[in-house]
Amino acid sequence: MRIGLLTEGGYPYVSGDAGLWCDRLVRGLEQHEFDIYALSRSERQEDEGWVPLPPQVNRVRTAPLWTAEEDAVGYGRRARRRFAECYGELAAALCEGSVVEAPSAPETDRFAGALYGLAELARDEGGLVGALRSEAAVRALERACRAPGALRTAREARVPDLLTVAAHLERALRPLSLDWYEDDGLGAVDLCHAASGGAAALPGLLARHFCDVPLLVTEYGVRLRTHYLTDTESSPAVRALLTAFHGRLAAETYGRAAIVTPGNAHARRWQERCGADRDKLRTVYPGMDASRFADIGESPECADPHALVWVGRVEPAKDLVSLLHAFAEIRKEEPKTRLRIVGTPSGAEGTAYLGHCKVLAAQLFPDEADGPHAVGDNPVSFEEIGGPELPTLADAYAAGAVAVLSSVVEGFPIGLVEAMFCGRATVSTDVGAVVEAIGGTGLVVPPRNPRALAEACVTLLRDTERRERLGAAARARALELFTVEQNITAFHGIYLEIVSRTPVHRVLLDDTGEPLPFAAPAEAHVPGRWTEQGVHVVARGGPGWAVRPPLRPTAPTAVTEGAS
């Protein structure tokens, strides 16, 4: 079949967030054809280029989310009226009801009607960028905020708040102006697979609206949750309106998708709260390459029995401060213990946080030198992968007998699963999908509790047999649930399930030019001997093997009884 893979800031860009699992999926499903529709996040990301693409990728179409030139589309009076009505309805939908719980049916219908109305206007007029940036958009937003029944926080919006919200909506709605929704674009695919919610799913919604193409949505990190956690500095009015927008968009995405695949139960609960139907939800865990950890996982005795290891991206959410305070308690009980922190900082904030942690480590452990003129050996080391001591990621996990995760915010703990592949016992904070990932193969403590973290680490450091038993169980669990093969098999089955219950939307003609009802059965989506008789595709494209000369109806052939 032909898959339209939709991404935002991810595959096929080198620095893409979801690039790795998308690349593994495309390469693992080589029997299918892929068209990639990618939204980029920055000019730097586009300059860095793409990863090498396998031959099953037929085409790649890209569009920037970080910039949009004026489309120079001049609306007539009727078009301006249509825009004012649709945008006003969209703004009114954001100002009504709760912004936390799933929107009610009337609110969802109002938002959806306005969204698709804007998309149809963009298609008819050739673009929407100028209109979304116009003063008319800001005025429509202001009228919705001042209308009776609007949320109290929306009524408090000032002019700077309205301008901020209007600018955000213009960026978020840029996919509406793309020319991807024609019969030779997304209309030619059998299935749209959005690699995340939010902007990546918006082209899939429009392909479903204009071309009736089914939509599959995968979320390993729920975009609405990300918005809650990151948009902390805006005013209450801006937060309320933008949260309402992302909530309404998420509800519409979940409602229109044929199947939604959360990456873990934590994401699934968020999706259900945003209105996703439980019958549509299928948990598919991230697929990870276990082979690079095989040597370490099969040789648990190589670990330093006196070392704790933390591996990850250095940022405040990882709460290394609590880990350092916990390690101070651990050293009182086990003086030989060392802590190896392996990772690189994430952005400027991460760099500053790493510097703060290094200063704290020097303050907590100042007396490690043998004498007043000797250089001390601090029991806490800050390292990066690629050096002589830790050339690979597997070597980082091999450096300690116990892997520690101290986060206060976490989605799916990739680093924890990597430690499980390496056969390491783990001590983790109870955040995100941690408990779901480790099952009963590690110790879990409350977040921001250094004493509990220290006690759990000391317990495993002192009990070699238990540590090895937990490590073996963790490796077995990871190999069962979190491999690339498991992920690819799951998506292959979901693709076939969606297509098998989706009507064939290509028009087939006989020799007189009349449509042939039921001429393309469900099996036509799957290559095989039943596809040898070709059909003439006239409305939308499809896989190359499905395009053949027109099918000519013939008179039924009599079968002689007993003929061999």
C-alpha positions in Angstrom: 0.0 0.0 0.0 1.0 3.6 -0.2 1.5 5.5 3.1 1.7 9.2 3.5 4.0 9.8 6.5 3.3 13.2 8.1 6.0 14.7 10.4 6.7 18.0 12.1 10.3 18.8 12.9 11.2 15.2 12.5 11.9 12.7 9.7 13.6 13.0 7.2 15.7 15.8 8.7 19.0 14.9 10.3 18.1 16.7 13.6 14.5 15.5 13.6 12.9 14.7 16.9 11.1 11.5 15.8 13.6 10.7 13.0 14.9 7.5 14.4 11.7 5.6 14.9 10.3 6.8 11.6 13.4 5.7 9.7 13.2 2.3 11.3 9.6 2.0 10.5 10.0 2.9 6.8 13.0 0.6 6.4 11.3 -2.2 8.2 8.2 -2.0 6.0 10.0 -2.2 2.7 7.0 -4.0 1.1 5.0 -0.7 1.2 5.6 2.6 -0.6 6.0 5.8 1.4 5.4 9.5 0.6 6.8 11.8 3.2 5.2 15.2 4.0 7.5 17.0 6.4 7.0 20.3 8.2 10.3 21.8 9.3 10.9 23.9 12.5 13.8 26.0 11.7 16.1 27.2 8.9 19.0 25.4 10.6 17.1 22.1 10.4 16.6 22.5 6.7 20.2 23.5 6.1 21.4 20.3 7.9 19.6 18.2 5.3 18.0 14.8 5.3 19.1 11.4 6.5 19.7 8.8 3.7 16.3 7.5 2.5 15.5 3.9 1.5 14.2 3.1 -2.0 10.6 2.6 -0.8 10.4 6.4 -0.3 8.8 7.6 -3.5 8.7 11.3 -2.8 9.4 13.9 -0.1 7.5 17.2 0.1 8.5 19.8 2.7 7.1 23.1 4.0 8.4 25.4 6.8 6.5 26.1 10.0 9.1 28.6 11.1 8.4 31.2 8.4 5.7 32.0 5.8 5.9 34.7 3.1 3.0 36.9 2.4 0.9 35.0 -0.2 -0.2 38.3 -1.9 -3.7 36.9 -2.2 -6.2 39.6 -2.5 -9.6 38.6 -1.1 -12.7 40.0 -2.6 -15.6 41.1 -0.5 -17.3 37.7 -0.4 -14.0 36.0 0.5 -13.4 38.5 3.3 -16.8 37.8 4.7 -16.2 34.1 4.6 -12.9 34.5 6.4 -14.5 36.8 9.1 -17.2 34.2 9.7 -14.9 31.2 9.9 -12.2 32.9 11.9 -14.8 34.3 14.2 -16.3 30.9 14.8 -12.9 29.5 15.5 -12.2 32.2 18.0 -15.6 31.7 19.7 -14.9 28.0 20.1 -11.7 28.9 21.9 -13.5 31.2 24.3 -16.2 28.8 25.4 -16.2 26.0 28.0 -13.4 24.3 29.9 -9.9 24.4 28.5 -8.8 21.4 30.6 -11.4 18.7 30.1 -12.4 17.3 26.7 -14.6 19.8 24.8 -18.3 19.0 24.5 -19.9 18.0 21.2 -21.2 21.5 20.3 -17.8 23.0 21.0 -16.0 20.4 18.9 -18.4 20.8 16.0 -18.0 24.5 16.1 -14.3 24.3 16.0 -14.3 21.7 13.3 -16.7 23.6 11.1 -14.5 26.7 11.4 -11.3 24.8 10.8 -12.5 23.1 7.6 -14.2 26.4 6.5 -10.8 28.1 6.6 -9.2 25.2 4.8 -11.8 25.4 2.0 -11.3 29.1 1.8 -7.5 28.7 1.5 -8.1 26.1 -1.3 -10.5 28.3 -3.2 -8.5 31.6 -2.9 -4.9 30.2 -3.1 -3.8 30.9 0.5 -4.6 32.1 4.0 -1.4 33.6 5.4 -2.3 37.3 4.7 -5.8 36.9 6.1 -4.5 35.3 9.3 -2.1 38.2 9.8 -4.7 40.9 9.1 -6.3 43.3 11.5 -9.6 41.6 10.8 -8.3 38.4 12.5 -7.3 40.3 15.6 -10.7 42.1 15.7 -12.5 38.8 15.3 -10.5 37.4 18.2 -11.2 40.4 20.3 -15.0 40.2 19.7 -15.0 36.5 20.7 -13.1 37.3 23.9 -15.6 40.2 24.8 -18.7 38.2 23.9 -21.2 37.2 26.7 -20.4 33.7 28.0 -16.7 33.8 27.1 -14.2 32.4 29.7 -13.3 34.9 32.4 -9.6 34.6 31.5 -10.4 35.3 27.8 -12.4 38.4 28.8 -9.3 39.7 30.6 -7.1 39.5 27.4 -5.4 42.8 26.6 -4.3 44.0 23.1 -0.7 42.5 23.5 -2.4 39.2 24.5 -4.6 39.2 21.4 -1.7 40.0 19.1 0.3 37.1 20.7 -2.6 34.6 20.3 -3.3 35.8 16.7 0.4 35.3 15.8 0.4 31.8 17.3 -2.8 30.8 15.4 -1.3 32.1 12.2 1.7 29.8 12.6 -0.3 26.8 13.7 -2.7 27.1 10.8 0.0 27.5 8.1 -0.6 23.9 6.9 -4.1 25.0 5.7 -2.5 27.0 2.9 -0.4 24.1 1.5 -1.1 22.5 -1.9 -0.8 19.0 -0.6 -4.4 18.1 -0.6 -5.0 17.3 -4.3 -5.5 14.0 -6.1 -1.8 13.9 -7.0 -0.7 14.7 -3.4 -2.2 13.2 -0.2 -5.2 12.2 -2.2 -3.1 9.5 -3.9 -2.2 7.6 -0.7 -4.1 4.8 0.9 -3.4 5.9 4.4 -2.0 9.0 6.2 0.2 8.2 9.2 0.9 11.3 11.4 4.1 10.8 13.5 2.7 13.1 16.2 -0.3 15.2 17.1 -0.6 18.9 16.6 0.7 20.4 13.3 1.8 17.0 11.9 -1.8 15.7 12.1 -3.4 18.8 10.5 -2.5 17.7 6.9 -3.9 14.3 7.7 -7.2 15.9 8.9 -7.4 17.9 5.6 -6.6 14.8 3.5 -9.4 13.0 5.2 -11.8 16.0 4.7 -10.9 16.7 1.1 -10.0 13.2 -0.2 -11.5 10.8 2.4 -8.1 9.3 3.2 -8.0 7.4 6.6 -5.8 8.8 9.3 -3.5 7.0 11.8 -2.0 9.1 14.6 1.0 8.1 16.7 1.9 10.0 19.8 4.9 9.1 21.9 4.7 12.5 23.6 1.2 14.1 23.8 1.5 17.6 22.3 -1.2 19.1 24.5 0.8 17.9 27.6 3.9 19.4 26.1 2.1 22.7 25.7 1.0 22.6 29.4 4.5 22.1 30.6 6.4 24.5 28.3 4.1 27.6 28.1 4.6 28.8 31.6 5.6 32.4 31.0 2.6 33.7 29.0 -0.2 35.6 30.6 -3.3 33.7 31.9 -5.3 34.9 28.9 -2.8 33.8 26.4 -2.4 30.4 28.1 -6.1 29.9 28.3 -6.8 30.6 24.6 -3.8 28.7 23.3 -4.6 25.7 25.5 -8.1 25.8 24.3 -6.9 25.8 20.7 -4.5 22.8 21.2 -7.2 21.0 23.2 -9.8 21.5 20.4 -7.3 20.4 17.7 -6.4 17.3 19.7 -10.0 16.4 20.2 -10.7 16.8 16.5 -7.6 14.8 15.6 -8.6 11.9 17.9 -12.2 12.0 16.7 -11.4 11.8 13.0 -8.5 9.3 13.2 -9.2 5.7 12.4 -6.8 4.5 15.1 -4.7 6.4 17.6 -1.5 4.7 18.9 -0.1 6.1 22.2 3.4 5.1 23.1 2.5 4.2 26.6 -0.4 4.2 29.2 0.6 7.6 30.5 0.1 9.1 27.0 -3.1 7.1 26.6 -4.6 8.6 29.8 -4.0 12.1 28.4 -5.6 11.2 25.1 -8.7 9.8 26.8 -9.0 13.0 28.8 -8.8 15.0 25.6 -11.7 13.0 24.1 -10.1 10.0 22.4 -12.4 7.0 22.1 -11.0 4.0 23.9 -12.0 1.7 21.1 -9.6 3.6 18.8 -6.6 3.4 21.1 -3.8 0.8 20.5 -0.7 1.1 22.6 2.5 0.6 20.5 5.7 1.0 22.5 8.7 2.7 20.9 10.9 0.3 18.9 14.6 0.4 20.0 17.7 -1.3 18.6 18.6 -3.9 21.1 21.6 -5.3 19.2 24.0 -2.5 20.2 23.5 -3.4 23.9 23.7 -7.2 23.4 27.4 -7.6 24.5 26.9 -5.6 27.7 23.5 -7.2 28.5 24.9 -10.7 28.2 27.9 -9.9 30.4 26.5 -8.3 33.6 29.8 -9.2 35.5 31.6 -6.4 33.7 29.9 -3.7 35.8 31.7 -1.8 38.5 29.9 -3.0 41.7 30.6 0.4 43.5 29.4 2.7 40.7 26.0 4.3 40.0 25.4 5.7 36.5 23.0 8.3 35.2 22.7 8.7 31.4 20.6 11.3 29.6 20.2 14.8 28.5 21.2 17.4 31.1 18.3 19.7 31.9 16.4 20.9 35.0 13.6 18.4 34.5 16.1 15.6 35.2 16.6 16.9 38.7 20.3 16.1 39.1 20.3 18.3 42.2 18.2 15.7 44.1 20.5 13.0 42.8 23.6 14.7 44.1 22.0 15.2 47.5 20.9 11.6 47.5 24.5 10.6 46.6 25.8 12.5 49.6 23.6 10.2 51.8 24.7 7.1 49.9 28.4 8.0 50.6 27.7 8.0 54.3 26.6 4.3 54.1 28.8 3.2 51.2 32.0 5.3 51.1 33.5 3.5 48.1 30.6 4.4 45.8 31.1 6.6 42.8 28.5 8.5 40.7 29.0 8.8 37.0 26.8 11.4 35.3 27.0 10.9 31.5 25.3 13.3 29.1 25.3 16.6 27.3 23.4 19.7 28.2 20.2 20.6 26.3 20.5 24.2 25.0 21.5 27.3 27.0 19.3 26.3 30.0 20.9 22.9 30.1 24.4 24.3 30.0 23.7 26.6 32.9 22.1 23.8 34.8 25.2 21.5 34.2 27.4 24.3 35.6 25.2 24.6 38.7 25.4 20.8 39.2 29.2 20.8 39.0 29.5 23.6 41.6 27.1 21.7 43.9 29.1 18.5 43.5 32.3 20.3 44.4 30.6 21.8 47.5 29.1 18.4 48.7 32.3 16.5 48.3 35.2 18.9 49.1 37.5 16.7 51.1 38.6 13.9 48.7 42.3 14.9 48.5 44.9 13.0 50.4 46.6 16.1 51.6 46.3 19.9 51.6 48.5 20.2 48.5 47.1 17.3 46.5 44.4 17.4 43.9 41.3 15.6 45.1 39.4 12.9 43.2 35.8 13.8 43.4 33.5 10.8 43.6 31.1 12.5 41.1 32.3 12.6 37.5 30.6 14.5 34.6 31.3 12.8 31.3 30.2 12.6 27.7 29.9 9.7 25.3 32.6 9.4 22.7 35.6 9.8 25.0 38.3 7.2 25.6 36.6 5.8 28.7 33.0 5.8 27.3 33.3 5.4 23.5 29.7 4.2 23.1 26.3 4.5 24.7 26.5 0.8 25.8 29.8 1.5 27.5 28.1 4.3 29.6 25.6 1.8 31.0 28.4 -0.7 31.6 30.2 1.8 33.8 27.8 1.2 36.7 26.1 -1.6 38.5 22.9 0.4 39.1 21.3 2.8 36.6 19.5 5.8 38.2 16.8 8.0 36.9 15.9 11.1 39.0 13.5 13.0 36.8 10.5 15.1 37.9 9.0 15.1 34.4 9.3 12.2 32.0 7.3 10.8 29.1 8.5 7.4 28.0 11.9 6.8 29.7 14.1 5.8 26.8 17.3 5.9 28.9 15.7 3.5 31.4 14.8 1.0 28.7 18.4 1.2 27.3 19.7 0.3 30.8 17.2 -2.6 30.8 18.6 -3.9 27.5 22.1 -3.8 29.2 20.8 -6.0 32.1 21.2 -3.3 34.7 19.1 -3.0 37.9 17.4 0.4 38.0 16.3 3.0 40.6 13.8 5.5 39.3 11.4 8.2 40.3 7.7 7.5 39.8 7.0 9.9 36.9 5.5 9.5 33.4 5.6 5.9 32.1 8.4 4.7 34.3 6.4 2.1 36.2 4.9 0.9 33.0 8.3 0.5 31.4 10.1 -1.4 34.1 7.2 -3.4 35.5 8.5 -5.2 38.5 12.2 -5.2 37.4 13.4 -2.1 39.3 12.9 0.0 42.4 10.7 3.1 42.2 10.7 6.0 44.6 8.8 9.3 44.8 10.3 12.3 42.8 12.2 15.0 44.6 12.9 12.7 47.6 16.7 12.4 47.9 16.4 10.2 51.1 14.2 7.6 49.4 16.4 7.6 46.3 19.5 7.1 48.5 17.9 4.2 50.4 16.9 2.4 47.2 20.4 2.8 45.8 22.1 1.5 49.0 19.7 -1.5 49.0 20.9 -2.6 45.6 24.5 -1.8 46.1 24.6 -4.1 49.1 22.6 -7.0 47.6 24.5 -8.3 44.6 22.2 -11.3 44.0 19.1 -9.1 44.0 20.8 -6.6 41.7 21.7 -9.3 39.2 18.2 -10.9 39.4 16.5 -7.6 38.7 18.9 -6.8 35.8 18.2 -10.2 34.1 14.4 -9.7 34.5 14.7 -6.1 33.1 16.6 -7.3 30.0 14.0 -10.0 29.4 11.2 -7.5 29.7 12.9 -5.0 27.3 13.5 -7.7 24.7 9.9 -8.7 24.8 8.2 -5.3 24.6 10.5 -2.6 23.3 12.4 -3.8 20.2 12.3 -2.5 16.7 10.8 -5.8 15.5 7.9 -5.5 17.9 7.2 -1.9 16.8 7.2 -2.7 13.1 5.0 -5.7 13.4 2.4 -3.8 15.3 2.2 -1.0 12.8 2.1 -3.4 9.8 -0.9 -5.0 11.4 -2.6 -1.7 12.1 -2.0 -0.5 8.5 -3.7 -3.6 7.1 -6.5 -3.3 9.6 -7.3 0.3 8.6 -7.1 -0.3 4.9 -9.2 -3.5 5.1 -12.2 -1.6 6.5 -11.7 1.5 4.3 -13.7 1.8 1.1 -11.5 2.0 -2.0 -11.8 5.6 -3.1 -10.3 5.3 -6.6 -12.8 5.4 -9.5 -12.6 2.4 -11.9 -14.0 2.5 -15.4 -15.1 -0.1 -17.9 -14.5 0.1 -21.7 -17.4 2.5 -22.2 -16.1 4.9 -19.5 -18.8 3.9 -17.0 -17.8 3.3 -13.3 -17.4 -0.3 -12.2 -18.9 -0.7 -8.7 -17.0 -3.1 -6.5 -14.3 -3.6 -9.1 -11.5 -3.2 -6.5 -12.0 -5.5 -3.6 -10.1 -5.1 -0.3 -7.5 -7.5 -1.5 -6.5 -5.0 -4.2 -4.6 -3.1 -1.5 -2.3 -6.1 -0.9 0.1 -7.2 -3.6 -0.6 -10.8 -4.8 -1.9 -12.9 -7.7 -5.3 -11.2 -7.3 -3.8 -7.9 -8.5 -2.6 -9.3 -11.8 -5.7 -8.1 -13.6 -5.2 -4.4 -13.8 -7.7 -1.6 -13.4 -7.7 1.9 -14.7 -7.2 4.6 -12.0 -8.8 7.9 -13.0 -9.6 9.8 -9.9 -6.6 9.3 -7.6 -3.3 7.6 -7.8 -2.1 4.6 -6.0 0.7 2.0 -5.7 2.5 1.3 -8.9 1.4 -2.3 -8.9 -2.3 -1.2 -8.9 -2.1 0.9 -12.1 -2.8 -1.3 -15.1 -4.8 -1.0 -18.4 -8.6 -0.7 -18.0 -10.4 -3.8 -16.8 -12.7 -5.1 -19.6 -15.9 -6.9 -18.6 -16.3 -10.3 -20.2 -19.1 -12.8 -20.6 -19.1 -15.5 -18.0 -17.3 -18.7 -19.1 -19.2 -22.0 -18.8 -17.4 -24.6 -16.7 -17.9 -28.2 -17.8 -18.7 -30.5 -14.9 -15.8 -32.8 -14.1 -13.3 -30.8 -16.2 -9.8 -31.0 -14.8 
